Amino acid sequence: MSGNTDLAVEAEGLVKRFGDTVALDGVDLAVPRGKVLGVLGPNGAGKTTAVRVLATLLRADEGWARVGGYDVREQATAVRGLIGLTGQYASVDEDLSGTENLVLIGKLLGLPKAEAKARAKDLMARFELTDAAGRSVKTYSGGMRRRADLAASLVGRPEVLYLDEPTTGLDPHSRNEVWATVRTLVDDGTTVLLTTQYLEEADRLADLITVIDHGRVIANGTPNELKRRTGGQALQVRPSLPTDLPAVAAILRELTGIDPITDAESGLLSTPVDNSLLLSALVRRLDEAGITADELALRLPSLDEVFLSLTGRTTPVTEGSVA
């Protein structure tokens, strides 16, 4: 077992069984310092189990893992001093105020009372919760509660933060608030391991992505690397006039040798390409034909398409207890 000083989190060959169920089947993970690793996978893939092992809440049956250079099995106390964890469900006490929750956690971490209060005040301000600091958490909106959860996980100033599906159940506005908070933390140097059921979330936040299925890692890379691996690029055009659809389809067919996919409802035509110069050629051909377009783009596959290609499933769903 050897450590890489450039990695905040590293794991090799993690195996975890629950009876006859193999939740982790030889998982390797690597999170560079100050980066975000997004861990994607369908229901029961092993994402939450991996987080619990890395957080010293579970012991792997085989393999090893290090956080901040410390072994999660042999040096669990040291690991716990480096990490913060925000799980899928709220961990703050709803009957206490936001400030009272953070002060309580500070005291449990051994902070002097004055320091715990100062840390709570600072975090409430940082997460834009100062106006609600004295109110019981039960009066908070969903987004405010998740921000309070994040604040709670940062009382001990962790170097590494585990976010296990942090925006599950939130409305789009609240989700955006949490995303902005995570980006701020990373800008300040925090390393983040993020499990998520939202592919858009991984695309927006993750520097690197690991895809897990049936307890095994099936893909690694940046979001763009995974998209390119799935099948190149797609040339898309939406003519301004629906009556121009047949003519545009004919032009695409001539340029690519492939019949484009036509979405009759949206009026969007799409065809895979392996040459980005075809976009310029398409613009010239449309201009020559006197056809205008409301949308014209050359894009990589979406993470949804990547996920479907890798796992044979659509967007992952919320995990159960063995994940």
Secondary structure as GFF3:
##gff-version 3
##sequence-region A 1 323
A	DSSP	beta_strand	7	18	.	.	.	ID=ss1
A	DSSP	beta_strand	21	32	.	.	.	ID=ss2
A	DSSP	beta_strand	36	40	.	.	.	ID=ss3
A	DSSP	alpha_helix	47	54	.	.	.	ID=ss4
A	DSSP	beta_strand	62	67	.	.	.	ID=ss5
A	DSSP	beta_strand	70	71	.	.	.	ID=ss6
A	DSSP	alpha_helix	76	80	.	.	.	ID=ss7
A	DSSP	beta_strand	83	86	.	.	.	ID=ss8
A	DSSP	alpha_helix	98	108	.	.	.	ID=ss9
A	DSSP	alpha_helix	113	126	.	.	.	ID=ss10
A	DSSP	three_ten_helix	130	132	.	.	.	ID=ss11
A	DSSP	three_ten_helix	137	139	.	.	.	ID=ss12
A	DSSP	alpha_helix	142	153	.	.	.	ID=ss13
A	DSSP	beta_strand	160	164	.	.	.	ID=ss14
A	DSSP	alpha_helix	172	187	.	.	.	ID=ss15
A	DSSP	beta_strand	191	195	.	.	.	ID=ss16
A	DSSP	alpha_helix	199	205	.	.	.	ID=ss17
A	DSSP	beta_strand	208	213	.	.	.	ID=ss18
A	DSSP	beta_strand	216	221	.	.	.	ID=ss19
A	DSSP	alpha_helix	223	229	.	.	.	ID=ss20
A	DSSP	beta_strand	233	239	.	.	.	ID=ss21
A	DSSP	three_ten_helix	242	244	.	.	.	ID=ss22
A	DSSP	alpha_helix	245	256	.	.	.	ID=ss23
A	DSSP	beta_strand	261	263	.	.	.	ID=ss24
A	DSSP	beta_strand	268	273	.	.	.	ID=ss25
A	DSSP	alpha_helix	278	289	.	.	.	ID=ss26
A	DSSP	beta_strand	293	299	.	.	.	ID=ss27
A	DSSP	alpha_helix	303	311	.	.	.	ID=ss28
###
